[in-house]
Amino acid sequence: MNQTHLLAVARGDEPADLLLRNGRVINVFSGAIEEADIAIVDGLIAGLGAGYTARETVELNAAYVAPGLIDAHVHIESSLCIPAQFAQAVIPHGVTTVVADPHEIANVAGLAGVRFMAQNSASLPLSVVLMASSCVPATHMETTGAALTATELAQLLAEGAVHGLAEVMNFPGVVFGDPEVLAKIEVFAGRPRDGHAPALTGRQLNAYVAAGIGSEHECTTVEEAREKLARGLYILIREATNAHNLHALLPLIDEHNNRRLCFCTDDRIPSDLIDQGTIDYMVREAIRYGVAPITALRMATLNTAEWFGLHDRGAIAPGRRADLIVFDDLQDLRPRLIYADGKLAAENGVMCSAAPATHIPPSVGSTVNIRWDAVDLRIPAGGRVMRVIGSLPNQLVTEERILPVVAVDGFAVADPTQDLLKMAVIERHKGSGALGLGFIQGIGLRRGAMAGTVAHDHHNLVVIGADDASMLTAAHAVAEMGGGLAVADGVDLRARLPLPVAGLMSDRPIAEVRAGYDALIATAQTLGSPLHDPFMAMSFMALEVIPKLKLTDQGLVDVAQFQIVPLFVE
């Protein structure tokens, strides 16, 4: 940036590169709407007002102009696409910045995974602000492909690859002073440190905040969010594919607290990103609920920029990035023109440029290393009653259900008539032979099985099915692809989607990935699952940092007790 040139344009002494003329500018500082021209030079806003000249002028005809939207917390990997393809989906919806936690690929490929995400994001019109993954592994009750220490996170910070510390999921480690967890927090002193502490309350919440955590995106009720707001946390209201918290939390928003609230998507699949949208959808829904449009836009821009210390964006003001959206209806945000870094990036829902070609280095290639001789899905019936994971619609939390064992020839088996399915988590990083087995309700398959290497956060091979034969067919198909997702019915492989980047992402165009993923979902639904996205639901059933009962390759985890518990109950 040539500051002398910027100032000359700001003064009106030299022409701008681009002039957006006759716009109604949303001022997120004052809450006012200004009729003004916007002069842009070298990707920055030089000035607002009348009398500027430029080499190129775009007439807005009194359309609204707002800052580019910012997603406060997202895992790009959940789009099943690399950043270059993810950008193709979100920019047309007005998102110009995402704050991303790459802990999915970090759990598979470690430092190499984080660096790949940074490199693949570097030349995009989408600004990807990476946070350092704080919990790799999430806990000691899982096997991952890598581990990141405080020293390695400091290395990423020194390289400039990361901006702050991503969601600190090991909240017991924080609360009770685990030295390694506290060391990671200390590395990022003075930088944003995101939280992840579902249902944490009272004195333990006090300890968590006292350690230096500054935000929370796991709130599911207004009461929980209010307590965490009162203790000083920013609340990142989430609306993901499988965690619908937006409408439950909209009653939280009022004139006193709205400056401490932001929007985030966390995990969204391709069809939701393309069809429904992302942060733009959340803004529209907030306005429909009754939130003032400028308040909703501020929550999607300035608030997020301020929490993360991104003071070069989030508002339309001199010296800030020219990340802008142009739209026509203040009550129904539908971005028509999207400018990123002062350049037109998308128009009427269509990107102005294709995604750049991507080289996938071997360090983040497929890693499926399974000891199949150790994979025995049979479960000897060890009692009359057992713990069962109760998956809940549109939630990441689960229930612990105590149900009678269904036994055949001395083995506990699935019973689809009771929506009782078998679940297995097979270690796929080190070929250790580790295998976790259990049962789950809420997925709804009447027959067949589904499997995948997308299993938060360890990303071992997870399988859920009505019978062992179907489960093995699906699991073997995923392994043969080198990672991905599959649906099987008996020995018949019904659908598959290869994910060659760490078993998590594809480098194919997002429209192609979306078509393959939609086919997987439709196939699982023909086998009985009523869920909007059974694969996203399955991926979180192995995440042992969100209550109550989850399954990893090490066994059944009671998250509240933070320990592995037996399947069968005395």
Secondary structure, 3 states (H helix, E strand, C coil): CCHHHHHHHHHCCCCEEEEEEEEEEECCCCCCEEEEEEEEECCEEEEECCCCCEEEEEECCCCEEEECEEEEEECHHHHCECHHHHHHHHHHHCEEEEEECCHHHHHHHHHHHHHHHHHHHCCCCCEEEECECCCCCCCCCCCCCCCCCHHHHHHHHHHCCCCCEEEECCHHHHHCCCHHHHHHHHHCCCCCEEECCCCCCHHHHHHHHHCCCCEECCCCCHHHHHHHHHCCCEEEEEECCCCECHHHHHHHCCCCCHHHEEEECECCCHHHHHHHCCHHHHHHHHHHHCCCHHHHHHHCCHHHHHHCCCCCCCCCCCCCECCEEEECCCCCCCCCEEEECCEEEEECCEECCCCCCCCCCHHHCCCCCCCHHHCCCCEECCCCEEEEEEECCCCCCEEEEEEECCEECCEECCEHHHCEEEEEEECCCCCCCCEEEEEEECCCCCCCEEEECCCCCCCCEEEEECCHHHHHHHHHHHHHCCCEEEEEECCEEEEEEECCECCCEECCCHHHHHHHHHHHHHHHHHCCCCCCCHHHHHHHCCCCCCCCEEEECCEEEECCCCEEECCEEC
